[in-house]
Amino acid sequence: MAENLPTSPSGAVPRHIAIIMDGNGRWAEERGLPRRDGHRAGAESVRKCVETCGEIGVEYLTLYAFSSENWKRPKTEVDALMRLLEAFLKEKTKEMKKQNVRLQAIGRIDLLPERCQKQLHKSIQETSENSGLTLVLALSYGSREEIIDGIKSVLRAVREGHIDEAMIDPDLFGKHLYTRYYPDPDLLIRTSGEMRISNFLLWQISYAEIYITPKLWPDFGNDDLKEAVADYARRHRRFGAL
């Protein structure tokens, strides 16, 4: 059971949590169910996670919802995921408004089906005035692609005379990434026990604390998230110093 946590942001609660939500397919396969049922169960874990983050005072939550590599999956599964995304946004936008959650998205959104894009932009607009938790969905996202896009953006700015080459440093480069409006994650959580980053926020998690749990994403509940935050609170972040 997780320790008691403060109900407002403090040093014990990470300002920004990022999660690699892994294990939906395995969860379904272990139960003899189609993979789409695992993704539906995973959507319920998203709801719980958003609710808990709002309760304990997390300001930003970034979820790895669909990677650039996920386009390589069978078309039937990709189509099912896109339908689930659209349905999730339709169903949860009213709930997000009620919970004061502001929805955002990062990634190559233009690659999503048009209906998903329209619903995503609609949900973002409808929650834009909210001032509580910012929920960032990483969709059609890959960190290597993001870094390449960032390099192109910097080169374009130099070519157009907006910046001088001598001005380029990590802070300036960060302003050309998809995540330029958000602080870097303090805590990265990965479910399913896999020990890899999977092309997720490679630049941004340079100093993040990493928490790996063997639980599959559909089994990851409120207490699991609180335990991850409690583990984070017990650590001493040095950022390379003593």
C-alpha positions as CSV (number, residue, x, y, z in Angstrom):
1,M,0.0,0.0,0.0
2,A,1.3,3.5,-0.9
3,E,2.3,5.9,1.8
4,N,0.1,8.9,2.5
5,L,0.8,11.7,0.0
6,P,0.3,15.4,0.1
7,T,-2.8,16.7,-1.6
8,S,-1.1,19.6,-3.2
9,P,2.2,19.9,-5.2
10,S,5.3,19.7,-3.1
11,G,8.7,18.1,-3.3
12,A,7.1,14.7,-2.6
13,V,4.9,14.9,-5.7
14,P,6.5,15.1,-9.1
15,R,5.3,18.0,-11.1
16,H,5.3,16.0,-14.4
17,I,4.8,12.2,-14.7
18,A,5.3,10.4,-18.0
19,I,4.1,6.8,-18.5
20,I,4.9,4.1,-21.0
21,M,1.6,2.2,-20.9
22,D,2.8,-1.3,-21.8
23,G,1.0,-4.7,-21.6
24,N,-2.5,-4.3,-23.0
25,G,-2.0,-7.1,-25.5
26,R,-0.4,-9.5,-23.1
27,W,-3.1,-8.8,-20.6
28,A,-5.7,-9.8,-23.1
29,E,-3.8,-12.9,-24.3
30,E,-3.4,-14.2,-20.8
31,R,-7.2,-14.1,-20.5
32,G,-7.9,-15.6,-24.0
33,L,-9.3,-12.3,-25.2
34,P,-8.7,-10.4,-28.4
35,R,-6.1,-7.7,-28.1
36,R,-8.7,-5.0,-28.6
37,D,-10.2,-5.9,-25.2
38,G,-6.8,-5.3,-23.6
39,H,-6.7,-1.8,-25.1
40,R,-10.2,-1.2,-23.8
41,A,-9.2,-2.3,-20.3
42,G,-6.1,0.0,-20.7
43,A,-8.4,2.9,-21.4
44,E,-10.0,2.4,-17.9
45,S,-6.5,2.6,-16.4
46,V,-6.0,5.9,-18.1
47,R,-9.1,7.2,-16.5
48,K,-7.9,6.1,-13.0
49,C,-4.5,7.5,-13.6
50,V,-5.8,10.9,-14.6
51,E,-8.1,11.0,-11.6
52,T,-5.3,10.1,-9.2
53,C,-2.9,12.6,-10.6
54,G,-5.5,15.3,-10.2
55,E,-6.1,14.3,-6.6
56,I,-2.5,14.3,-5.5
57,G,-1.4,17.5,-7.3
58,V,0.5,16.4,-10.3
59,E,0.5,19.2,-12.8
60,Y,1.4,17.4,-16.1
61,L,0.8,13.8,-17.1
62,T,2.2,12.5,-20.5
63,L,0.9,9.2,-21.7
64,Y,2.6,7.2,-24.5
65,A,-0.7,6.4,-26.2
66,F,0.5,5.5,-29.8
67,S,4.1,5.4,-31.0
68,S,5.4,6.0,-34.5
69,E,6.4,2.3,-34.5
70,N,2.8,1.2,-33.7
71,W,1.9,2.0,-37.3
72,K,3.7,-1.2,-38.2
73,R,1.1,-3.3,-36.4
74,P,-1.5,-5.2,-38.3
75,K,-4.0,-2.8,-39.9
76,T,-6.9,-4.4,-38.1
77,E,-5.3,-3.6,-34.7
78,V,-4.3,-0.1,-35.8
79,D,-7.8,0.6,-37.0
80,A,-9.2,-0.7,-33.7
81,L,-6.9,1.5,-31.7
82,M,-7.9,4.6,-33.8
83,R,-11.6,3.8,-33.2
84,L,-10.9,3.4,-29.5
85,L,-9.0,6.7,-29.4
86,E,-11.9,8.5,-31.0
87,A,-14.4,6.9,-28.7
88,F,-12.3,7.6,-25.6
89,L,-12.1,11.3,-26.6
90,K,-15.8,11.6,-27.2
91,E,-16.7,9.9,-24.0
92,K,-14.2,11.5,-21.7
93,T,-14.1,15.1,-22.8
94,K,-17.1,16.0,-20.6
95,E,-15.5,14.2,-17.7
96,M,-12.2,16.1,-18.3
97,K,-14.1,19.4,-18.3
98,K,-15.7,18.4,-15.0
99,Q,-12.4,17.4,-13.5
100,N,-10.7,20.6,-14.7
101,V,-8.3,18.6,-16.9
102,R,-6.7,20.3,-19.9
103,L,-6.0,18.0,-22.9
104,Q,-3.0,18.4,-25.1
105,A,-1.2,16.2,-27.7
106,I,2.3,15.8,-29.1
107,G,3.5,13.8,-32.1
108,R,2.9,13.8,-35.8
109,I,-0.8,14.3,-35.4
110,D,-1.3,14.8,-39.1
111,L,-0.8,11.1,-39.7
112,L,-3.9,10.1,-37.6
113,P,-7.1,9.4,-39.4
114,E,-9.1,12.6,-40.2
115,R,-11.9,11.6,-37.8
116,C,-9.4,11.1,-35.0
117,Q,-7.8,14.5,-35.7
118,K,-11.1,16.3,-35.7
119,Q,-12.2,14.8,-32.4
120,L,-8.8,15.4,-30.9
121,H,-8.8,19.1,-31.9
122,K,-12.4,19.4,-30.6
123,S,-11.5,17.8,-27.2
124,I,-8.4,20.0,-26.9
125,Q,-10.5,23.1,-27.7
126,E,-13.3,22.2,-25.3
127,T,-10.8,21.7,-22.4
128,S,-8.5,24.6,-23.2
129,E,-9.8,26.9,-20.5
130,N,-9.2,24.3,-17.7
131,S,-6.5,25.1,-15.2
132,G,-5.9,21.8,-13.4
133,L,-3.9,18.7,-14.6
134,T,-2.6,19.0,-18.1
135,L,-3.0,15.6,-19.8
136,V,-0.6,15.2,-22.8
137,L,-1.3,12.3,-25.2
138,A,1.7,11.2,-27.2
139,L,0.2,10.1,-30.5
140,S,2.0,9.0,-33.6
141,Y,5.0,10.0,-31.5
142,G,8.6,9.0,-31.7
143,S,11.4,10.8,-29.9
144,R,13.9,10.3,-32.7
145,E,11.5,11.9,-35.1
146,E,10.8,14.7,-32.7
147,I,14.6,15.4,-32.4
148,I,15.0,15.4,-36.2
149,D,12.0,17.8,-36.5
150,G,13.6,20.0,-33.8
151,I,16.9,20.1,-35.7
152,K,15.1,21.1,-38.9
153,S,13.2,23.8,-37.0
154,V,16.5,25.2,-35.6
155,L,18.2,25.1,-39.0
156,R,15.2,26.9,-40.5
157,A,15.3,29.6,-37.8
158,V,19.1,30.1,-38.4
159,R,18.5,30.3,-42.2
160,E,15.7,32.8,-41.8
161,G,17.9,35.0,-39.5
162,H,15.7,34.5,-36.4
163,I,18.6,33.1,-34.4
164,D,22.4,33.0,-34.7
165,E,24.2,29.7,-34.6
166,A,26.1,30.8,-31.5
167,M,22.8,31.0,-29.6
168,I,22.1,27.3,-29.9
169,D,22.2,25.5,-26.5
170,P,20.0,22.9,-24.8
171,D,17.5,25.5,-23.6
172,L,17.1,27.0,-27.1
173,F,16.8,23.5,-28.7
174,G,14.2,22.5,-26.2
175,K,12.0,25.3,-27.5
176,H,11.9,23.6,-30.9
177,L,10.6,20.3,-29.6
178,Y,7.0,19.2,-29.4
179,T,7.2,19.5,-25.6
180,R,8.3,23.1,-25.6
181,Y,5.3,24.2,-23.6
182,Y,5.8,21.7,-20.8
183,P,8.4,21.1,-18.1
184,D,10.6,17.9,-18.4
185,P,9.2,14.8,-16.7
186,D,10.3,14.3,-13.1
187,L,9.2,10.6,-13.0
188,L,9.0,8.1,-15.8
189,I,6.9,5.0,-15.2
190,R,6.9,1.9,-17.3
191,T,4.5,-1.0,-16.8
192,S,4.9,-4.7,-17.8
193,G,8.5,-5.0,-16.4
194,E,10.2,-4.2,-19.7
195,M,13.6,-2.4,-19.2
196,R,13.6,0.0,-22.1
197,I,12.6,3.5,-23.1
198,S,11.1,2.6,-26.5
199,N,11.8,5.9,-28.2
200,F,9.8,8.0,-25.7
201,L,10.9,11.5,-24.6
202,L,14.6,10.7,-25.0
203,W,15.7,14.3,-24.7
204,Q,13.3,15.2,-21.9
205,I,13.9,12.3,-19.5
206,S,17.6,13.0,-19.2
207,Y,17.2,13.6,-15.4
208,A,13.9,11.8,-14.8
209,E,13.6,9.2,-12.1
210,I,12.6,5.9,-13.6
211,Y,10.1,3.4,-12.0
212,I,9.5,0.0,-13.5
213,T,6.6,-2.2,-12.4
214,P,5.9,-5.7,-13.6
215,K,2.2,-5.0,-13.6
216,L,0.6,-4.9,-17.0
217,W,-1.1,-1.6,-17.8
218,P,-4.7,-2.7,-17.4
219,D,-3.8,-3.9,-13.9
220,F,-2.1,-0.6,-12.9
221,G,-4.5,1.2,-10.5
222,N,-4.7,4.1,-8.2
223,D,-2.6,2.5,-5.4
224,D,0.1,1.5,-7.9
225,L,0.4,5.1,-9.1
226,K,0.6,6.3,-5.5
227,E,3.3,3.7,-4.7
228,A,5.3,4.9,-7.7
229,V,5.0,8.5,-6.4
230,A,5.9,7.4,-2.9
231,D,9.0,5.7,-4.3
232,Y,9.9,8.9,-6.1
233,A,9.6,10.9,-2.9
234,R,12.1,8.6,-1.2
235,R,14.8,9.4,-3.7
236,H,17.3,12.2,-3.7
237,R,17.7,13.9,-7.1
238,R,21.2,15.2,-7.6
239,F,21.1,16.3,-11.3
240,G,24.8,15.3,-11.6
241,A,25.9,17.1,-8.4
242,L,26.9,15.7,-5.1
